[in-house]
Amino acid sequence: MNTAIVTGGTGALGRVVASVLLNNGVGVAIPLRPGFRGETLPPPGNNVPLLQSESDITTESGASAFVREAAERFGGVGILVNCAGGYAGGEKIGEVSSATFEEMLTANLRTAFLMCGTVLPLMRKAGHGRIISIAAMTALAPAASRGAYAIAKRGVITLTETIAEEVKGTGITANAIAPSIIDTPANRASMPAADVSRWVTPEEIAALVLFLCSRDARSVSGNVLKVYGGV
């Protein structure tokens, strides 16, 4: 493990993933949305490098520029964790606007597609790489009124499976993690009566990401790992 790009690295899940990697000696680069005004990660305090800079990874030029910056700063990129995404639900197919559909595809799938396509040449040249993308349970078990989100996350799974086939024998692996409901402040606020003990914690997902980045996981590729908790 050397340097990881963590998209969505200031979100509820991505922040924990980035922190776990940093605490285990992995340098982390986090792209921030243009005009980002939220809370960034504090310096890790263990001399592990951390890069946080604005870049629009929904565009090809933005994704390429950020990967180039990370590679120049850290001397390469060995890990990509696609945590960037968004959720919209509550409308059935036929009610979902094209704008909402495009928003889900951009936030969840386009960012992963562009980042994977940009880091893969670097990983191929190095003969090593780990790509982990966050999918969702609803991509495997679609539910009513979550269609746009489910379709986008299913695309993340297909992207992962395709990459895994294309990188066989190169030292690169690609896997997806499909969690059920993640225990985040936003989810707690939107479902105040839910039994949160059955939800999946960001820490549990981060621990799985860390394993998939390790040498012990060198033979694990092309999988969709279900992290459903008690659901």
Residue pairs with C-beta under 8 A, 6 or more apart in sequence:
1 21
1 24
1 25
1 26
1 78
1 79
1 130
1 213
1 214
2 26
2 27
2 74
2 75
2 76
2 78
2 79
3 26
3 27
3 28
3 29
3 49
3 70
3 74
3 75
3 76
3 77
3 78
3 79
4 18
4 21
4 26
4 27
4 28
4 29
4 77
4 78
4 79
4 80
4 81
4 213
5 28
5 29
5 30
5 31
5 66
5 67
5 70
5 77
5 79
5 80
5 81
5 115
5 119
6 14
6 17
6 18
6 21
6 28
6 29
6 30
6 81
6 83
7 14
7 30
7 31
7 57
7 80
7 81
7 82
7 83
7 84
7 111
7 112
7 115
8 14
8 82
8 83
8 84
8 85
9 15
9 17
9 18
9 28
9 30
9 31
9 41
9 52
9 83
10 30
10 32
10 36
10 38
10 39
10 40
10 41
10 52
11 83
11 84
12 182
12 184
12 185
12 186
12 202
13 83
13 134
13 182
13 184
13 202
13 205
13 206
14 30
14 81
14 83
14 84
15 41
15 202
16 202
16 203
16 205
16 206
17 81
17 83
17 202
17 205
17 206
17 209
18 28
18 30
18 41
19 41
19 44
19 206
20 203
20 206
20 207
20 209
20 210
21 28
21 79
21 81
21 206
21 209
21 210
21 213
22 28
22 41
22 44
22 46
22 48
22 50
23 44
23 46
24 210
25 46
25 48
26 48
26 79
26 213
27 48
27 49
27 50
27 51
27 74
28 41
28 48
28 49
28 50
28 51
29 50
29 51
29 52
29 66
29 69
29 70
29 73
29 74
29 77
30 40
30 41
30 50
30 51
30 52
31 53
31 54
31 55
31 57
31 62
31 66
32 40
32 52
32 53
32 54
32 55
33 54
33 56
34 54
34 55
34 56
35 54
36 54
40 52
41 50
41 52
43 50
44 50
49 73
49 74
51 69
51 70
51 73
51 74
53 66
53 69
55 62
55 63
55 65
55 66
55 69
56 62
57 63
57 66
57 84
57 111
57 114
57 115
58 106
58 107
58 110
58 111
58 114
59 114
60 114
63 111
63 114
63 115
63 117
63 118
64 118
67 77
67 115
67 118
67 119
67 122
70 77
71 77
71 122
76 122
76 126
77 119
77 122
77 123
78 123
78 126
78 128
78 129
78 130
79 129
79 130
79 131
79 132
79 213
80 115
80 116
80 119
80 129
80 130
80 131
80 132
81 132
81 133
81 134
81 209
82 111
82 112
82 115
82 116
82 131
82 132
82 133
82 134
82 156
83 134
84 107
84 108
84 111
84 112
85 107
85 108
85 111
85 134
85 152
85 153
86 103
86 104
86 107
86 108
87 104
87 149
88 96
88 100
88 103
88 104
88 148
88 149
89 145
89 146
89 148
89 149
90 145
91 100
91 145
91 147
91 148
92 144
92 145
92 147
93 147
96 147
96 148
100 148
101 148
101 151
103 148
104 148
104 149
104 151
104 152
105 148
105 151
105 152
105 155
107 152
108 149
108 152
108 153
108 155
108 156
109 152
109 153
109 155
109 156
109 159
112 133
112 156
112 159
113 159
116 131
116 133
116 159
116 163
116 174
119 129
119 131
120 129
120 131
120 163
120 167
120 172
122 129
123 129
123 131
123 167
123 170
123 171
123 172
124 167
124 170
124 172
126 171
127 170
127 171
128 171
128 172
129 167
129 170
129 171
129 172
129 173
130 172
130 173
130 212
130 213
130 217
131 160
131 163
131 172
131 173
131 174
131 175
132 174
132 175
132 176
132 177
132 209
132 212
132 213
133 156
133 159
133 160
133 174
133 175
133 176
133 177
134 156
134 176
134 177
134 179
134 205
135 153
135 154
135 156
135 157
135 160
135 176
135 177
135 178
135 224
136 149
136 150
136 153
136 178
136 179
137 178
137 179
137 180
137 226
137 228
137 231
138 146
138 149
138 150
138 153
139 150
139 153
139 154
139 156
139 157
139 178
140 154
140 157
140 178
140 224
140 226
142 150
143 150
153 178
156 176
157 176
157 178
157 224
160 174
160 175
160 176
160 222
160 224
161 174
161 176
161 222
161 224
163 172
163 174
164 173
164 174
164 175
164 221
164 222
165 222
167 173
167 174
167 221
168 221
171 218
172 221
173 212
173 217
173 218
173 220
173 221
174 221
174 222
175 212
175 220
175 221
175 222
175 223
175 224
175 225
176 223
176 224
176 225
177 205
177 208
177 209
177 212
177 224
177 225
177 227
178 224
178 225
178 226
178 227
179 200
179 205
179 227
179 228
179 229
180 199
180 200
180 227
180 228
180 229
180 231
181 187
181 191
181 194
181 198
181 199
181 200
181 229
181 231
182 199
182 200
182 201
182 202
182 205
183 196
183 199
183 200
183 201
183 202
184 202
187 194
187 199
188 194
188 196
195 230
197 230
198 229
198 230
198 231
199 229
199 230
199 231
200 227
200 228
200 229
204 227
204 229
205 227
208 225
208 227
211 217
212 220
